[in-house]
Amino acid sequence: MISHLPILQVIVPLMAAPLCLLLKRAQLVWLFALFASSLACFISILLLQQVMTSGVISYELGGWEAPWGIEYRIDKLNAFLLLIISAISTVVLIAAQTSIEKEIPKDKHTLFYILYLLSLTGMLGIVSTGDAFNVFVFLEISSLSAYALIALGNDRRALWASYQYLIMGTIGATFILIGIGLMYQMTGTLNMEDLSQRLPQVAQTRTVFTAFAFVIVGVCLKLALFPLHLWLPNAYAFAPSIVTAFFAATATKVAIYLLIRFTFTVFGLSFSFTTLPLQGLFLTLGLAGIFVASSAAIYQKNVKHVFAYSSIAQVGYIIIGLSTSTITGLTATLLHLFNHALMKSAIFLALGAVVYRLGSIQLSSFYGLGRQMPLTMAAITIGGLSLIGVPLTVGFVSKWYLLIALIEHGWWPVAVLVLLGSLLAIVYVWRIVEAAYFKEPLAGTMPVKEAPVLFLIPIWTLIIANIYFGIDTRLSVQVAQSAAQSLFGVSP
Amino acid sequence: MTISDFPPGLVLVLGAFLLPIIARKFRPILTLGLPLITLFLVWNLPNGSFSIFPLFDYQLTFVRSDSLSRLFATVFSIMTFGGSLYALKQKRVLELVAVFVYAGSAIGVVLAGDLISLFIFWEIMAVASTLVLLSVGGNISYQVSMRYFLVHVFGGTLLLVGILAHILDTGSTAFTAMELNSLSSILILIGFLINAAAPPLSAWLSDAYPEASFSGAVFLSAFTTKAAVYVLLRGFPGAEILVIIGVFMIFYGIIYALLENDIRRILAYSIVNQVGFMVTGIGIGTEMALNGVAAHAFTHIIYKGLLLMSAGAVIYMTGKRKCTDLGGLFQSMPLTTICAIIGALSISSFPLTSGFISKSMISQAAADESLTAIWFLLMAASAGVFLHAGIKFPWFVFFQKDSGLRPSDPPWSMRLAMLLFAGICIGLGVWPEFLYSMLPYPVNYEPYTVTHVLHMLQLLLFSGFAFFLMLPLMKRTLTITLDADWFYRRLFPSALKNIFSIIWRADKVIRLACLDKLNSGFNFISKKNNRLSGLLSQNHPSGSMAMWVAVVLAIYLLLSFIK
């Protein structure tokens, strides 16, 4: 049983998805999905433990040997990602049933859970597989279910947002497929480990350069790197709240995982960062992303839009950490993957609670909410502080490691720019805090009650995690550090 | 976990959150009791480092207790007590909460033993002091607090980068004296100096403090700048650049205070001026100078608190804040007048007041080091201080013309607070040994020698004379009879006036030009963005999104093939 964990990680949600159809009542489906997701989370914890103690796990699907058959390969990096994805998915699901009651028509509830589990399957699959083509397959599974999930939003603009996401996502996936195809043409293999052995021999050919370019641009589209981010704000803003909370915390993370996997493992560090101009490109786009997206966030009227833009800015920080191409920089990136997932899922869940009570997510509907929904607003405030990077929150830990990486690398001006960028976060978080605590409710609005318990439990679990991992960084830093070290081929 | 492991500042920070919870009538027990508990804890700290916690790979030392940190923590606690007494009539709970967090984090800063915990408290201080300003409410207060916050967060940014780099350079988080030889220490210094209201960002102080409430200003005057003085004293003793910066601040404060009409803005400029004395002393860096700085910070907090209390009392009772609207209040506010005069004499270093025993140490240090030019400048500045804070403030508010206002003295709690601080000012002046025994280095300085006293009296007498001589000028009503006295009645004052007005105008032009550019930049950004589909957040058709993909791919391929 233990030896089959890598495939169980993917199979459990995959099998659970169609089983949902058998259960008629939405409540039951919800409990079942929650169960499947917690099982996946449990498996990912076991996997992480196993990887941390005994190293890389290689699992051969159907008993076919590695370069020929499909290999699932779990190292520290993907075990870490698996944990993030499945844990966030589970916590978010707790609030799902309450939230979708108000946002999704009753007859679509079962469909929602099926899509949710499929999307989870896709993400877990992308992360666990060691086969480049398999990546594409799972990417399509997760993307297709994501388009449908976003289209479930009760705002009519959700359809349009979903359609645009579909177009862009398909372009991205096609680019990745083209890249993989070109690599296959040059090396005759699809296994990532095998590719990394064979690519150096043909590295100086234009085909490989082009393959790399297509893969990188395709992945960057998926992770919403500026200026390829245009699909994201509307997709996040008009999707059902639960979907936003889940995707904001995980979807871009998976794409970043792919970026790391392709640049560090498949193409190799020296090819990605020395032969090719990746460093300059990532740094420029990352910084531009931080400033453009943060300033756009300041002017949004829809609070979901505010945090959607903030997500794009956060991708900027993650990419800047990557662009240093040092162990510390990569540690900062991985750490921020974890930390940002905690912040954003907490914030978007809390926004979901606001939507549940108010039915609106415009900034003006937040007026005076600090007194009516104290726990929810406190959560948004703490989440916002974490986003800014205030000490004793996870945001500070991320910022700290990123700055150390930048200064160590000698990039002083970048460090200052990164900090100034985080000042913009103060502004957009402040607008919401100000609306909730310092403004009087608009005349004619009905007072509302605090969010239901099923919302508060996951929200505050995540908020407490935000603070806990801001103080006790042993787990997150240790895993991120040793994952980064093993990607650099340094034994810890 | 012993009692010394509990950081005293946290008593105030945590206690602050009890304030909104408990019943209104019990609130004074907390606001007066918490500072006393803090004071008790501070005084019972033995030397050494306590309250050590791990954070990431580092150790946080929340309490580093030695005579210097205890001195600052002591005066901060006294200030919190006095200020709370004064603020008993303050109805806004938000301000009280903010003030307590602010005071507690300031104590946290001066007790912090490592750079990380220093930074943590530093940032809490910035946020809490902004809330003190914000709690006033209204549009002006909102804008002021945003400007204030931006300056401080900018300083915090530089400080954080500096601290990180310092930790990477030296491998240690300990907060000890630093050499100014690397970018990291320069950034830290700039971060500190911004909080000390050093140029070119001095303006945040005089911009913000006068807009606080009558009680908020009292607290604001004490903590931010003096915590900055403490960290400079600890981190950069003897850094020569500080002498220049300090002297600049001294004269900046004097010139602007002389030209100002708002009573609390006069006092705000005078804070810059007084901190200038301290910064200069830190730059001189001898034991005598550092002792003088520590002592001066102590006395300054008390007398500046007292002055702002009296100004606050006037504003509280009359609702007016401009020199030109006030005057003649001594008839109905005798106690406030007396307290303001005691504060004014202290700030002017009048013998038998606290200012005399502390400021003279700094100028003595300059003399000891044969820094003749600095000594002269400090002396000239002392005269200037007497002009703007020592005479101008009490004269225009309490005497001068009769404004017709007849407010009574403020409520008993405010009177009591003023009396307490006035008593401390006199007490320290009469018995300097008490303060001297708390200073970081052994003191062998005797303030009350005949030369010192005579010298100071002469200086004060002549500058007082000059003030009344130039009084018409200050009131801007010139009546002149031309004679041989033309030289000192017309030429010198007008020359002075011209010099001042040139400085004033040049400064105004430069600042306005910068502000204008900044403003139009921001306006441009906000005009472009503040629409439903702003510049950066437009909804794009799928085609243009796809175009961006093509553009990025093209750039990328181009770059990789060029190589």
HADDOCK unambig.tbl for C-alpha pairs under 7 A between the chains (distance, minus, plus):
assign (segid A and resid 164 and name CA) (segid B and resid 542 and name CA) 5.86 0.50 0.50
assign (segid A and resid 168 and name CA) (segid B and resid 546 and name CA) 6.89 0.50 0.50
assign (segid A and resid 210 and name CA) (segid B and resid 557 and name CA) 6.88 0.50 0.50
assign (segid A and resid 213 and name CA) (segid B and resid 553 and name CA) 6.71 0.50 0.50
assign (segid A and resid 213 and name CA) (segid B and resid 556 and name CA) 6.59 0.50 0.50
assign (segid A and resid 213 and name CA) (segid B and resid 557 and name CA) 6.39 0.50 0.50
assign (segid A and resid 217 and name CA) (segid B and resid 553 and name CA) 6.16 0.50 0.50
assign (segid A and resid 227 and name CA) (segid B and resid 548 and name CA) 6.74 0.50 0.50
assign (segid A and resid 228 and name CA) (segid B and resid 548 and name CA) 6.47 0.50 0.50
assign (segid A and resid 228 and name CA) (segid B and resid 549 and name CA) 6.35 0.50 0.50
assign (segid A and resid 230 and name CA) (segid B and resid 545 and name CA) 6.40 0.50 0.50
assign (segid A and resid 276 and name CA) (segid B and resid 560 and name CA) 5.48 0.50 0.50
assign (segid A and resid 277 and name CA) (segid B and resid 559 and name CA) 6.56 0.50 0.50
assign (segid A and resid 277 and name CA) (segid B and resid 560 and name CA) 6.20 0.50 0.50
assign (segid A and resid 292 and name CA) (segid B and resid 536 and name CA) 6.67 0.50 0.50
assign (segid A and resid 296 and name CA) (segid B and resid 536 and name CA) 5.43 0.50 0.50
assign (segid A and resid 296 and name CA) (segid B and resid 537 and name CA) 5.77 0.50 0.50
assign (segid A and resid 299 and name CA) (segid B and resid 529 and name CA) 6.25 0.50 0.50
assign (segid A and resid 299 and name CA) (segid B and resid 530 and name CA) 5.64 0.50 0.50
assign (segid A and resid 391 and name CA) (segid B and resid 120 and name CA) 6.23 0.50 0.50
assign (segid A and resid 404 and name CA) (segid B and resid 164 and name CA) 6.33 0.50 0.50
assign (segid A and resid 407 and name CA) (segid B and resid 165 and name CA) 6.31 0.50 0.50
assign (segid A and resid 415 and name CA) (segid B and resid 161 and name CA) 6.96 0.50 0.50
assign (segid A and resid 416 and name CA) (segid B and resid 161 and name CA) 6.85 0.50 0.50
assign (segid A and resid 419 and name CA) (segid B and resid 157 and name CA) 6.03 0.50 0.50
assign (segid A and resid 471 and name CA) (segid B and resid 55 and name CA) 6.25 0.50 0.50
assign (segid A and resid 473 and name CA) (segid B and resid 56 and name CA) 5.83 0.50 0.50
